[in-house]
Amino acid sequence: MAKKNTVKKSGGVNLNSILTKILLIVIIGILGFTALNVGFIIPKAKNEIQKTIENNMQDLATLSAEVVQKEIDDVGEANVDYQALKPLLDGKGLNGIESSYLYVVDSDGIFLYHKKEDKIGTEIFNENVQDILSKIPSGSYEANGVFHYTDENGVVKYGAYQVLDEEGWVAVVVADEPEIMAEINAIKTTGFLLSGIVAVVILLIGYFSAIAITKPIGTITTVINQTGKLDFSGSHLLDKVVENKDETGTMARAVVNMEDNLRDLVGRISDTSVELEGHASKLKDITVQIDSANADNSATSEELAASMQETAATTDLIAVNTNAIKENADEIAEEARTGVDNAKETSKRATEVRQRTIDARNKTEKIYYEINDQGQDALEKAKAVEKVNQLASAIQDIASQTNLLSLNASIEAARAGEAGRGFAVVASEIGSLANQSSDTVADIMEIVDEVQASVKAMSDCLQRTLDYLATDVKSDYDTFLDLADNYQTDASGFSDAMSEIYGKISALQDSTREISDSVDQISQTVGEAANAVTTVAEKATDVANLSDGVVQVVNETQENSIELKDIKDSFTM
């Protein structure tokens, strides 16, 4: 059972209503605006106004200093006194601030000008100005600025100054803080007042807007509550709401559409209950007829089941014999398939042998030509040994001439006596080197003879190898290739014959399989038919039993149609 929604109320006000939530949002917005106004806007305005007044005071002090400086430039510093400054500075101050005035002091702090004439010639006691004057001689002062102080009457004042750099004089503008803050306070008061007015206006606008929004929703809620109680008589309340262009109009149109659908559903339930009652009466009559027909079907089905069982036994015997034939055909087909595979493998091997023979012959021919080319090239290069022999002969001739020159040099050195002794030693060494060169050449010529003998032996061996490859080996490969061709031809014929045999056996196998499958299907069909007949007989009995249940269901259906009428009557249209 569904739980009822609970709504918190306080003094008759629904705290969870849309109206309350909208007003709460408006109030939060007002409080946020007020906090922003009080915490940021008004203080910001106050600071800006205060800064503006201080800038104005600074500008006035600067302008006054310029006026005084101009007067000094015109008449000289010694001639600038109260009488000279009064026409220039008298009555000068900030517009709108009556307490504002200006004065001028010299480098010793003596008033040169003041709105109170009795101050002229006296020393200034303002600590801020005194501090500025004390820094001027050292040059560590700021030329202008703003300061705050409290006078002897306890009044807080604002001050702005400008230093005349050449003379060390100071022009000062002062004003009372209460008068400066009066304008700011007036702005603050006006801000609070405007915030209150705006808050009230926004609250009223929010309240009436919330009323305008929630009133159609309230009407829709009333109609939905009536619909929940199966009362459709309140649809006229939504005649105006459905014309709204906002979400409430969409909601109202949806509710009206829902009620129309529910009315249609109730009408269909009423019509269905009448039809259901008529169908139940007809079904009851048909059930009686089915009971009679089931009794006849049951007897006929029992006779047919007995005949089908005899037919099934005969079909099973035929199936057994057919399966034996099928198994024999399968064995023959398997042997034939094995023979085909062996024949194909034999043909494949014959092809591989033939191809390998061709490859070996081609490789041998390639090696033959490569060895022939390389041997001829080696023999040509071996002829370079003869050049070595010629070079050795040339070296032998040079060595003989060198030896002869060495002998002549030794004779000449002997004739020279002591002066030619060193030259005789050199000539002796040259002769010794010439003899060594002759011996070395003799050794080289012996080695060349041995190399030439080896080259000739190698040439003879290479020729015999080439002759063997060209005659015996090539002839053997040709013989192998002829045998491989014959082997491949025989293997191909054997493979074709086995393939033809296997094809015929496969056709026989397929025919046997089809016969076996047909017999199996017949046997299965007969068995299924026997089972079906038995099942029909059983089902006929079941149908007879179920007919009693159908009659009971028909009676319950009639009762349900009556209950549907009662449900339809519970709706208020």
C-alpha positions as CSV (number, residue, x, y, z in Angstrom):
1,M,0.0,0.0,0.0
2,A,1.4,3.4,-1.0
3,K,2.4,5.8,1.7
4,K,0.8,9.2,1.9
5,N,3.1,12.1,1.4
6,T,3.4,14.3,4.4
7,V,3.8,18.1,4.1
8,K,5.2,20.3,6.8
9,K,3.0,23.2,7.7
10,S,3.5,26.1,10.1
11,G,0.5,28.3,11.0
12,G,-1.5,27.1,8.0
13,V,1.5,27.8,5.6
14,N,2.8,25.0,3.4
15,L,6.6,25.3,3.8
16,N,7.2,23.0,0.9
17,S,5.0,24.9,-1.6
18,I,6.4,26.5,-4.7
19,L,5.1,29.9,-3.5
20,T,7.1,29.6,-0.2
21,K,10.2,28.5,-2.2
22,I,9.9,31.4,-4.6
23,L,9.5,33.9,-1.8
24,L,12.4,32.4,0.0
25,I,14.6,32.8,-3.1
26,V,13.5,36.5,-3.4
27,I,14.2,37.1,0.3
28,I,17.7,35.5,-0.1
29,G,18.3,37.7,-3.2
30,I,17.2,40.8,-1.2
31,L,19.5,39.9,1.7
32,G,22.4,39.3,-0.7
33,F,21.8,42.6,-2.4
34,T,21.6,44.4,0.9
35,A,24.8,42.7,2.1
36,L,26.5,43.6,-1.1
37,N,25.3,47.2,-0.8
38,V,26.3,47.6,2.9
39,G,29.5,45.5,2.8
40,F,30.9,46.6,-0.6
41,I,29.1,49.3,-2.6
42,I,28.7,51.9,0.2
43,P,32.2,51.4,1.7
44,K,33.6,51.6,-1.8
45,A,31.7,54.8,-2.5
46,K,32.8,56.2,0.8
47,N,36.5,55.5,0.0
48,E,36.1,56.9,-3.5
49,I,34.5,60.2,-2.2
50,Q,37.1,60.4,0.6
51,K,39.9,59.9,-2.0
52,T,38.3,62.5,-4.3
53,I,38.1,65.1,-1.5
54,E,41.8,64.4,-0.5
55,N,42.8,64.8,-4.2
56,N,40.9,68.1,-4.4
57,M,42.6,69.3,-1.3
58,Q,46.0,68.4,-2.7
59,D,45.2,70.1,-6.0
60,L,44.1,73.3,-4.0
61,A,47.3,73.2,-2.0
62,T,49.4,72.8,-5.1
63,L,47.5,75.6,-6.9
64,S,48.0,77.9,-3.8
65,A,51.7,77.1,-3.8
66,E,52.0,78.0,-7.4
67,V,50.2,81.3,-6.8
68,V,52.6,82.1,-3.9
69,Q,55.6,81.1,-6.0
70,K,54.4,83.4,-8.8
71,E,54.1,86.2,-6.3
72,I,57.6,85.6,-5.0
73,D,58.9,85.6,-8.6
74,D,57.2,88.9,-9.3
75,V,58.0,90.9,-6.2
76,G,60.7,89.0,-4.5
77,E,60.7,86.8,-1.4
78,A,61.3,89.7,1.0
79,N,58.2,91.6,-0.2
80,V,55.8,88.6,0.1
81,D,53.9,89.1,3.4
82,Y,50.3,88.8,4.7
83,Q,49.2,91.9,2.9
84,A,50.5,90.6,-0.4
85,L,49.0,87.1,0.1
86,K,45.6,88.1,1.4
87,P,44.2,89.3,-1.9
88,L,45.4,86.1,-3.5
89,L,44.3,83.5,-0.9
90,D,41.5,85.1,1.1
91,G,38.3,83.0,1.0
92,K,39.9,80.1,-0.9
93,G,38.7,76.6,0.1
94,L,36.8,73.5,-1.1
95,N,33.4,74.2,-2.6
96,G,30.6,73.0,-0.3
97,I,32.9,72.5,2.7
98,E,32.7,75.6,4.8
99,S,35.3,74.5,7.3
100,S,38.0,74.3,4.6
101,Y,40.7,77.0,4.5
102,L,44.4,77.3,3.6
103,Y,47.5,78.9,5.2
104,V,51.1,79.4,4.3
105,V,54.1,79.1,6.7
106,D,57.7,80.0,5.9
107,S,60.8,77.7,6.4
108,D,60.8,78.6,10.1
109,G,57.2,77.6,10.7
110,I,55.9,81.2,11.0
111,F,52.5,81.9,9.6
112,L,52.7,84.1,6.5
113,Y,49.0,83.8,5.8
114,H,46.0,82.4,7.7
115,K,42.3,83.2,7.6
116,K,42.6,84.3,11.3
117,E,44.7,87.4,11.2
118,D,45.9,86.9,14.8
119,K,47.8,83.9,13.7
120,I,50.1,85.9,11.4
121,G,53.7,86.0,12.7
122,T,53.1,83.2,15.2
123,E,54.7,79.8,15.1
124,I,52.7,76.7,13.9
125,F,52.3,73.9,16.3
126,N,50.9,71.2,13.9
127,E,53.2,68.3,14.3
128,N,52.7,67.1,10.8
129,V,53.8,70.4,9.3
130,Q,56.7,70.7,11.7
131,D,57.9,67.3,10.7
132,I,57.8,68.4,7.0
133,L,59.7,71.6,7.8
134,S,62.3,69.7,9.7
135,K,63.0,67.5,6.7
136,I,63.3,70.3,4.2
137,P,66.9,71.3,5.0
138,S,68.1,67.7,4.4
139,G,66.1,67.3,1.3
140,S,64.4,64.1,2.6
141,Y,60.9,65.4,2.5
142,E,58.0,64.7,0.1
143,A,57.0,67.7,-1.9
144,N,53.2,67.1,-1.3
145,G,50.9,64.8,0.5
146,V,47.8,64.4,2.8
147,F,47.7,63.9,6.5
148,H,45.1,63.6,9.3
149,Y,45.2,65.1,12.8
150,T,43.1,66.3,15.7
151,D,43.2,70.0,16.6
152,E,43.2,71.5,20.1
153,N,39.3,71.4,20.2
154,G,39.3,67.7,19.6
155,V,38.1,68.0,16.0
156,V,39.5,65.5,13.5
157,K,40.8,67.4,10.4
158,Y,42.1,66.5,7.0
159,G,45.2,68.3,5.7
160,A,47.0,68.5,2.3
161,Y,50.3,70.4,1.7
162,Q,52.6,71.5,-1.1
163,V,56.2,72.6,-0.4
164,L,57.8,75.5,-2.3
165,D,61.1,73.8,-3.0
166,E,63.3,76.9,-3.5
167,E,62.1,78.9,-0.4
168,G,61.2,75.9,1.8
169,W,57.7,77.4,2.4
170,V,54.6,75.2,2.9
171,A,51.1,75.8,1.6
172,V,48.5,73.8,3.6
173,V,44.8,73.2,3.1
174,V,42.7,71.8,6.0
175,A,39.0,70.8,6.5
176,D,36.9,69.3,9.3
177,E,36.3,65.5,8.9
178,P,32.7,65.7,10.2
179,E,31.8,68.1,7.4
180,I,33.6,65.9,4.8
181,M,31.9,62.8,6.1
182,A,28.5,64.5,6.1
183,E,28.1,64.0,2.4
184,I,29.3,60.4,2.7
185,N,26.9,59.7,5.5
186,A,24.1,61.3,3.4
187,I,25.0,58.9,0.6
188,K,25.0,56.0,3.0
189,T,21.6,56.9,4.4
190,T,20.3,57.3,0.9
191,G,21.7,53.9,0.0
192,F,20.1,52.2,2.9
193,L,16.8,53.9,2.1
194,L,17.0,52.9,-1.6
195,S,17.9,49.3,-0.6
196,G,14.9,49.1,1.6
197,I,12.6,50.4,-1.1
198,V,14.1,48.1,-3.7
199,A,13.8,45.2,-1.3
200,V,10.1,45.9,-0.7
201,V,9.4,46.4,-4.4
202,I,11.2,43.1,-5.3
203,L,9.4,41.3,-2.5
204,L,6.0,42.5,-3.8
205,I,7.0,41.6,-7.4
206,G,8.2,38.2,-6.3
207,Y,5.1,37.6,-4.2
208,F,2.6,38.5,-7.0
209,S,4.7,36.6,-9.6
210,A,4.7,33.6,-7.3
211,I,0.9,33.8,-7.0
212,A,0.6,34.1,-10.8
213,I,2.8,31.0,-11.2
214,T,1.4,28.8,-8.5
215,K,-2.3,29.5,-9.0
216,P,-2.5,27.4,-12.2
217,I,-0.4,24.7,-10.5
218,G,-2.9,24.7,-7.6
219,T,-5.8,24.3,-10.1
220,I,-4.0,21.4,-11.8
221,T,-3.3,19.8,-8.5
222,T,-7.0,19.9,-7.5
223,V,-8.0,18.2,-10.8
224,I,-5.2,15.6,-10.4
225,N,-6.4,14.8,-6.8
226,Q,-10.0,14.4,-8.1
227,T,-8.7,12.1,-10.8
228,G,-6.9,10.1,-8.2
229,K,-10.3,9.6,-6.6
230,L,-11.7,8.4,-10.0
231,D,-13.7,11.6,-10.3
232,F,-13.5,13.1,-13.8
233,S,-16.1,15.9,-13.2
234,G,-13.5,18.6,-12.5
235,S,-12.0,18.9,-16.0
236,H,-13.8,22.2,-16.6
237,L,-11.5,23.9,-14.0
238,L,-8.7,23.6,-16.5
239,D,-10.5,25.4,-19.4
240,K,-8.5,28.6,-18.9
241,V,-5.2,27.0,-17.7
242,V,-4.9,25.0,-21.0
243,E,-4.6,28.3,-22.9
244,N,-1.5,29.3,-21.0
245,K,1.7,29.4,-23.2
246,D,4.0,28.4,-20.3
247,E,4.8,25.1,-18.6
248,T,1.5,25.3,-16.6
249,G,-0.4,25.2,-19.9
250,T,1.6,22.2,-21.0
251,M,0.8,20.5,-17.7
252,A,-2.9,21.3,-17.9
253,R,-3.2,20.0,-21.5
254,A,-1.4,16.8,-20.4
255,V,-3.9,16.3,-17.5
256,V,-6.9,16.9,-19.8
257,N,-5.4,14.4,-22.3
258,M,-4.9,11.9,-19.4
259,E,-8.5,12.2,-18.3
260,D,-9.7,11.8,-21.9
261,N,-7.6,8.7,-22.2
262,L,-8.9,7.4,-18.9
263,R,-12.6,8.0,-20.0
264,D,-11.9,6.2,-23.2
265,L,-10.3,3.3,-21.2
266,V,-13.3,3.1,-18.9
267,G,-15.6,3.0,-21.9
268,R,-13.5,0.2,-23.5
269,I,-13.6,-1.7,-20.2
270,S,-17.4,-1.5,-20.2
271,D,-17.7,-2.7,-23.8
272,T,-15.2,-5.5,-23.1
273,S,-17.1,-6.7,-20.1
274,V,-20.3,-7.1,-22.1
275,E,-18.5,-8.9,-25.0
276,L,-16.6,-11.1,-22.4
277,E,-19.9,-12.3,-20.9
278,G,-21.3,-13.3,-24.3
279,H,-18.1,-15.1,-25.3
280,A,-18.1,-17.0,-22.1
281,S,-21.6,-18.3,-22.8
282,K,-20.6,-19.4,-26.3
283,L,-17.4,-21.1,-25.0
284,K,-19.4,-23.1,-22.5
285,D,-21.6,-24.6,-25.3
286,I,-18.5,-25.4,-27.5
287,T,-16.8,-27.2,-24.6
288,V,-19.8,-29.6,-24.3
289,Q,-19.4,-30.5,-28.0
290,I,-15.7,-31.0,-27.6
291,D,-16.2,-33.5,-24.8
292,S,-18.4,-35.6,-27.1
293,A,-15.9,-35.5,-30.0
294,N,-13.0,-36.4,-27.7
295,A,-14.6,-39.7,-26.7
296,D,-14.8,-40.8,-30.3
297,N,-11.2,-39.7,-31.1
298,S,-9.8,-41.6,-28.2
299,A,-11.1,-45.0,-29.4
300,T,-9.9,-44.4,-33.0
301,S,-6.5,-43.3,-31.8
302,E,-6.0,-46.6,-29.8
303,E,-6.7,-48.8,-32.9
304,L,-4.3,-46.7,-35.1
305,A,-1.5,-46.9,-32.5
306,A,-1.5,-50.7,-32.6
307,S,-1.1,-50.7,-36.4
308,M,1.7,-48.2,-36.4
309,Q,3.7,-50.3,-33.8
310,E,3.7,-53.4,-36.2
311,T,4.8,-51.1,-39.1
312,A,7.6,-49.7,-37.0
313,A,9.0,-53.2,-36.2
314,T,9.3,-54.1,-39.9
315,T,11.0,-50.8,-40.7
316,D,13.6,-51.3,-37.9
317,L,14.6,-54.7,-39.5
318,I,15.1,-53.0,-43.0
319,A,17.2,-50.2,-41.3
320,V,19.5,-52.8,-39.7
321,N,20.3,-54.5,-43.0
322,T,20.8,-51.2,-44.8
323,N,23.3,-50.0,-42.2
324,A,25.4,-53.2,-42.7
325,I,25.6,-52.4,-46.4
326,K,26.5,-48.8,-45.7
327,E,29.3,-49.8,-43.3
328,N,30.9,-52.2,-46.0
329,A,30.7,-49.4,-48.6
330,D,32.3,-47.0,-46.2
331,E,35.2,-49.4,-45.6
332,I,35.8,-49.9,-49.4
333,A,35.6,-46.1,-49.9
334,E,38.2,-45.6,-47.2
335,E,40.6,-48.1,-48.8
336,A,40.1,-46.4,-52.2
337,R,40.7,-43.0,-50.7
338,T,43.9,-44.3,-49.1
339,G,45.0,-45.7,-52.5
340,V,44.3,-42.3,-54.1
341,D,46.4,-40.5,-51.4
342,N,49.3,-42.9,-51.9
343,A,49.1,-42.5,-55.7
344,K,49.1,-38.7,-55.4
345,E,52.1,-38.9,-53.0
346,T,54.0,-41.2,-55.4
347,S,53.3,-38.8,-58.3
348,K,54.3,-35.9,-56.1
349,R,57.6,-37.6,-55.2
350,A,58.3,-38.4,-58.9
351,T,57.8,-34.8,-59.8
352,E,60.1,-33.8,-57.0
353,V,62.8,-36.3,-58.1
354,R,62.6,-35.1,-61.7
355,Q,62.8,-31.4,-60.6
356,R,65.8,-32.1,-58.3
357,T,67.5,-34.0,-61.1
358,I,67.0,-31.0,-63.4
359,D,68.2,-28.6,-60.7
360,A,71.3,-30.8,-60.0
361,R,72.1,-30.9,-63.8
362,N,71.7,-27.2,-64.1
363,K,73.8,-26.6,-61.1
364,T,76.6,-28.9,-62.4
365,E,76.6,-27.1,-65.7
366,K,76.8,-23.8,-63.9
367,I,79.7,-25.0,-61.8
368,Y,81.4,-26.4,-65.0
369,Y,81.3,-23.0,-66.7
370,E,82.3,-21.2,-63.6
371,I,85.3,-23.5,-63.0
372,N,86.2,-23.2,-66.7
373,D,86.1,-19.4,-66.7
374,Q,87.9,-19.2,-63.4
375,G,90.6,-21.7,-64.5
376,Q,91.2,-19.8,-67.8
377,D,91.4,-16.5,-65.8
378,A,93.9,-18.1,-63.3
379,L,96.0,-19.5,-66.2
380,E,96.1,-16.0,-67.7
381,K,97.1,-14.5,-64.4
382,A,99.8,-17.2,-64.0
383,K,101.6,-15.9,-67.0
384,A,102.5,-12.9,-64.8
385,V,105.2,-15.2,-63.3
386,E,107.2,-14.8,-66.6
387,K,107.3,-11.1,-65.9
388,V,108.8,-11.8,-62.5
389,N,111.4,-13.9,-64.3
390,Q,112.2,-10.9,-66.6
391,L,112.3,-8.6,-63.6
392,A,114.8,-10.9,-61.9
393,S,117.0,-10.9,-65.0
394,A,117.0,-7.1,-65.0
395,I,117.9,-7.0,-61.3
396,Q,120.7,-9.5,-62.0
397,D,122.1,-7.2,-64.7
398,I,121.9,-4.2,-62.4
399,A,123.6,-6.2,-59.6
400,S,126.5,-7.1,-62.0
401,Q,126.9,-3.5,-63.1
402,T,126.8,-2.4,-59.5
403,N,129.5,-4.9,-58.6
404,L,131.7,-3.6,-61.5
405,L,131.2,-0.1,-60.3
406,S,132.1,-1.1,-56.8
407,L,135.3,-2.7,-58.1
408,N,136.2,0.5,-60.0
409,A,135.5,2.6,-56.9
410,S,137.8,0.4,-54.8
411,I,140.6,0.9,-57.3
412,E,140.2,4.6,-57.4
413,A,140.1,4.7,-53.6
414,A,143.3,2.8,-53.4
415,R,145.0,5.3,-55.7
416,A,143.8,8.1,-53.5
417,G,145.5,6.6,-50.5
418,E,144.4,7.9,-47.1
419,A,142.0,10.4,-48.6
420,G,140.0,7.6,-50.4
421,R,139.9,5.2,-47.4
422,G,136.3,6.1,-46.4
423,F,135.2,5.9,-50.0
424,A,136.8,2.4,-50.2
425,V,134.7,1.2,-47.3
426,V,131.5,2.4,-49.0
427,A,132.6,0.8,-52.3
428,S,133.1,-2.5,-50.4
429,E,129.6,-2.3,-48.9
430,I,128.1,-1.6,-52.2
431,G,129.9,-4.6,-53.7
432,S,128.6,-6.8,-50.8
433,L,125.0,-5.6,-51.4
434,A,125.4,-6.3,-55.2
435,N,126.5,-9.9,-54.4
436,Q,123.5,-10.3,-52.0
437,S,121.2,-9.0,-54.7
438,S,122.6,-11.5,-57.2
439,D,122.1,-14.3,-54.7
440,T,118.5,-13.1,-54.0
441,V,117.7,-13.0,-57.7
442,A,119.0,-16.5,-58.1
443,D,116.6,-17.7,-55.3
444,I,113.7,-15.8,-56.9
445,M,114.3,-17.5,-60.3
446,E,114.3,-20.9,-58.6
447,I,111.0,-20.1,-56.9
448,V,109.5,-18.8,-60.2
449,D,110.5,-22.1,-61.9
450,E,108.7,-24.0,-59.1
451,V,105.6,-21.8,-59.4
452,Q,105.5,-22.3,-63.2
453,A,105.7,-26.1,-62.6
454,S,102.8,-25.9,-60.1
455,V,100.7,-23.8,-62.4
456,K,101.2,-26.3,-65.2
457,A,100.2,-29.2,-62.9
458,M,97.2,-27.3,-61.7
459,S,96.2,-26.5,-65.3
460,D,96.4,-30.2,-66.2
461,C,94.3,-31.2,-63.2
462,L,91.7,-28.5,-64.0
463,Q,91.4,-29.7,-67.6
464,R,90.8,-33.3,-66.4
465,T,88.1,-32.1,-64.0
466,L,86.3,-30.2,-66.7
467,D,86.5,-33.1,-69.1
468,Y,85.0,-35.4,-66.4
469,L,82.1,-32.9,-65.8
470,A,81.5,-32.4,-69.5
471,T,81.3,-36.1,-70.4
472,D,80.6,-38.6,-67.5
473,V,78.7,-36.4,-65.0
474,K,76.5,-34.7,-67.7
475,S,75.7,-38.1,-69.3
476,D,74.7,-39.6,-65.9
477,Y,72.3,-36.6,-65.2
478,D,70.7,-37.1,-68.6
479,T,70.1,-40.7,-67.8
480,F,68.7,-39.8,-64.3
481,L,66.3,-37.3,-66.0
482,D,65.0,-39.9,-68.4
483,L,64.3,-42.3,-65.6
484,A,62.6,-39.5,-63.5
485,D,60.3,-38.7,-66.5
486,N,59.3,-42.3,-66.9
487,Y,58.8,-42.5,-63.1
488,Q,56.6,-39.4,-63.1
489,T,54.5,-40.7,-66.1
490,D,53.9,-44.1,-64.4
491,A,53.0,-42.4,-61.1
492,S,50.5,-40.0,-62.9
493,G,48.8,-42.9,-64.6
494,F,48.5,-44.8,-61.3
495,S,47.1,-41.7,-59.6
496,D,44.5,-41.1,-62.3
497,A,43.4,-44.7,-62.2
498,M,43.0,-44.7,-58.4
499,S,41.1,-41.3,-58.6
500,E,38.7,-42.8,-61.1
501,I,38.2,-45.9,-58.9
502,Y,37.7,-43.7,-55.8
503,G,35.2,-41.5,-57.7
504,K,33.0,-44.6,-58.6
505,I,33.3,-46.0,-55.1
506,S,32.3,-42.6,-53.6
507,A,29.3,-42.5,-55.9
508,L,28.3,-46.0,-54.6
509,Q,28.9,-44.8,-51.1
510,D,26.7,-41.8,-51.6
511,S,23.9,-43.9,-53.0
512,T,24.2,-46.4,-50.1
513,R,24.2,-43.5,-47.6
514,E,21.1,-42.0,-49.2
515,I,19.3,-45.4,-49.0
516,S,20.4,-45.8,-45.4
517,D,19.3,-42.2,-44.6
518,S,15.9,-42.7,-46.3
519,V,15.3,-46.0,-44.4
520,D,16.3,-44.3,-41.1
521,Q,14.0,-41.4,-41.9
522,I,11.2,-43.9,-42.7
523,S,11.9,-45.8,-39.5
524,Q,12.0,-42.5,-37.6
525,T,8.8,-41.3,-39.2
526,V,7.0,-44.5,-38.5
527,G,8.2,-44.4,-34.9
528,E,7.2,-40.8,-34.5
529,A,3.8,-41.6,-36.1
530,A,3.3,-44.4,-33.6
531,N,4.3,-42.2,-30.8
532,A,2.1,-39.4,-32.2
533,V,-0.9,-41.7,-32.4
534,T,-0.3,-42.8,-28.8
535,T,0.2,-39.2,-27.8
536,V,-3.0,-38.2,-29.6
537,A,-4.9,-40.9,-27.7
538,E,-3.4,-39.6,-24.4
539,K,-4.1,-36.0,-25.4
540,A,-7.7,-36.8,-26.2
541,T,-8.1,-38.1,-22.7
542,D,-6.3,-35.0,-21.4
543,V,-8.6,-32.8,-23.5
544,A,-11.6,-34.5,-22.0
545,N,-10.2,-33.8,-18.5
546,L,-9.3,-30.2,-19.4
547,S,-12.8,-29.6,-20.7
548,D,-14.0,-29.7,-17.2
549,G,-11.4,-27.1,-16.3
550,V,-12.5,-25.0,-19.2
551,V,-16.1,-25.0,-18.0
552,Q,-14.8,-23.8,-14.6
553,V,-12.7,-21.0,-16.3
554,V,-15.8,-19.9,-18.3
555,N,-17.7,-19.6,-15.1
556,E,-14.9,-17.5,-13.6
557,T,-14.8,-15.4,-16.7
558,Q,-18.5,-14.6,-16.3
559,E,-17.8,-13.5,-12.7
560,N,-14.9,-11.3,-14.0
561,S,-17.1,-9.6,-16.5
562,I,-19.5,-8.7,-13.7
563,E,-16.5,-7.4,-11.6
564,L,-15.5,-5.2,-14.6
565,K,-18.9,-3.7,-14.7
566,D,-18.6,-2.9,-11.0
567,I,-15.2,-1.2,-11.6
568,K,-16.7,0.9,-14.5
569,D,-19.5,2.0,-12.2
570,S,-16.9,3.2,-9.6
571,F,-15.8,6.0,-12.0
572,T,-17.6,9.4,-11.8
573,M,-17.9,10.6,-15.4
